[in-house]
């Protein structure tokens, strides 16, 4: 296991588009995760910008959704992962494996880079892309 550089945050979990959409539907699972990470100083939940954009687009023109996305991305335990030049080049190898799904590729790349848990309502879509122990399925409907 390689040591983290001092400047890198400890990313404990990554939310994919489906996890963000679950949060937007009012399900509690993402909120519970954010609360758990907030209790530990220096531990964060990653929100890839591509997943954020896709989740937002699925609820376009909805003021409540926009407010919820602004809220989650500004929580102290959240880290929005930009798709800058370096990360785009690094995650590009994941894109064909994710069948061209940019949002999924970005989230998978981040989960693997940080050895983080991958939160999703679509676990079958990533079984060959993320270590099985790191996939955290959340129900698409509240329990």
C-alpha positions as CSV (number, residue, x, y, z in Angstrom):
1,X,0.0,0.0,0.0
2,X,1.4,3.4,-0.9
3,X,1.4,6.2,1.5
4,X,-0.8,9.2,0.9
5,X,0.9,12.5,0.1
6,X,0.5,15.0,2.9
7,X,-1.4,17.3,0.6
8,X,-4.0,14.7,-0.5
9,X,-7.2,14.5,1.4
10,X,-8.3,11.1,2.9
11,X,-11.1,10.2,0.6
12,X,-13.1,7.5,2.4
13,X,-16.0,7.1,-0.1
14,X,-17.0,8.2,-3.7
15,X,-20.5,8.9,-4.7
16,X,-21.5,8.0,-8.2
17,X,-24.4,9.6,-10.2
18,X,-26.9,7.1,-8.9
19,X,-26.0,7.7,-5.3
20,X,-26.4,11.5,-5.9
21,X,-29.8,10.8,-7.5
22,X,-30.8,8.7,-4.5
23,X,-29.9,11.6,-2.3
24,X,-31.9,14.0,-4.4
25,X,-34.9,11.7,-4.1
26,X,-34.7,12.2,-0.3
27,X,-33.2,8.8,0.6
28,X,-31.2,8.8,3.8
29,X,-28.2,6.7,2.9
30,X,-25.9,9.4,1.5
31,X,-26.8,11.8,4.3
32,X,-25.8,9.1,6.9
33,X,-22.5,8.6,5.1
34,X,-21.8,12.4,5.1
35,X,-22.6,12.5,8.8
36,X,-20.2,9.6,9.6
37,X,-17.4,11.2,7.7
38,X,-18.0,14.6,9.2
39,X,-17.4,13.0,12.6
40,X,-13.9,12.1,11.6
41,X,-11.5,15.0,11.0
42,X,-9.8,14.9,7.7
43,X,-12.0,12.3,6.2
44,X,-14.0,13.1,3.1
45,X,-16.6,11.9,0.6
46,X,-15.7,12.5,-3.0
47,X,-18.2,13.9,-5.5
48,X,-16.8,13.7,-9.0
49,X,-17.8,16.7,-11.0
50,X,-19.1,14.5,-13.9
51,X,-21.4,12.6,-11.5
52,X,-22.6,16.0,-10.1
53,X,-23.3,17.3,-13.6
54,X,-25.2,14.2,-14.6
55,X,-27.3,14.0,-11.5
56,X,-28.1,17.7,-11.8
57,X,-29.1,17.3,-15.5
58,X,-31.5,14.5,-14.5
59,X,-33.4,17.0,-12.4
60,X,-32.9,20.1,-14.6
61,X,-34.9,23.3,-13.8
62,X,-35.7,22.0,-10.3
63,X,-34.9,24.7,-7.6
64,X,-35.0,22.2,-4.8
65,X,-32.6,19.9,-6.5
66,X,-30.2,22.7,-7.2
67,X,-30.3,23.7,-3.6
68,X,-29.7,20.1,-2.4
69,X,-26.7,19.8,-4.7
70,X,-25.3,23.1,-3.5
71,X,-25.8,22.0,0.0
72,X,-24.1,18.6,-0.3
73,X,-21.1,20.0,-2.2
74,X,-20.4,22.6,0.5
75,X,-20.6,20.3,3.5
76,X,-17.3,20.1,5.4
77,X,-17.0,16.3,4.7
78,X,-17.5,16.7,0.9
79,X,-14.7,17.1,-1.7
80,X,-15.7,17.8,-5.2
81,X,-13.3,16.2,-7.6
82,X,-12.7,18.3,-10.6
83,X,-11.9,16.8,-14.0
84,X,-8.9,18.8,-14.7
85,X,-6.2,18.0,-17.3
86,X,-4.2,15.6,-15.1
87,X,-7.2,13.7,-13.7
88,X,-8.8,13.5,-17.2
89,X,-5.6,12.0,-18.6
90,X,-5.3,9.6,-15.7
91,X,-8.9,8.4,-15.8
92,X,-9.0,8.1,-19.6
93,X,-8.0,4.4,-19.3
94,X,-11.1,3.7,-17.3
95,X,-13.5,5.2,-19.9
96,X,-13.5,2.2,-22.3
97,X,-13.9,-0.2,-19.3
98,X,-17.0,1.9,-18.3
99,X,-18.4,1.6,-21.8
100,X,-17.9,5.3,-22.5
101,X,-19.9,6.4,-19.5
102,X,-17.8,9.4,-18.4
103,X,-19.6,9.9,-15.1
104,X,-19.1,6.2,-14.1
105,X,-15.5,6.2,-15.4
106,X,-14.7,9.3,-13.3
107,X,-16.2,7.8,-10.1
108,X,-14.6,4.4,-10.7
109,X,-11.2,6.0,-11.3
110,X,-11.6,8.1,-8.1
111,X,-12.6,5.1,-6.0
112,X,-9.7,3.1,-7.2
113,X,-7.2,6.0,-6.9
114,X,-8.1,6.6,-3.3
115,X,-8.9,3.0,-2.5
116,X,-12.3,4.3,-1.3
117,X,-15.7,2.8,-1.0
118,X,-17.9,3.2,-4.0
119,X,-21.5,4.2,-3.2
120,X,-24.0,3.3,-5.9
121,X,-27.6,2.1,-6.5
122,X,-26.2,0.2,-9.5
123,X,-23.6,-2.2,-8.1
124,X,-23.9,-4.6,-11.0
125,X,-22.5,-2.0,-13.4
126,X,-19.2,-1.7,-11.5
127,X,-18.4,-5.3,-10.3
128,X,-15.6,-5.7,-12.8
129,X,-14.3,-2.1,-12.3
130,X,-14.0,-1.7,-8.5
131,X,-12.8,-4.3,-5.9
132,X,-15.9,-6.1,-4.7
133,X,-15.2,-5.2,-1.1
134,X,-15.3,-1.5,-1.9
135,X,-18.7,-1.5,-3.6
136,X,-21.3,-0.2,-1.2
137,X,-24.7,-0.8,-2.7
138,X,-27.4,1.5,-1.5
139,X,-31.1,0.8,-2.1
140,X,-32.7,2.7,-4.9
141,X,-35.7,3.0,-2.6
142,X,-35.6,3.8,1.1
143,X,-35.8,0.9,3.5
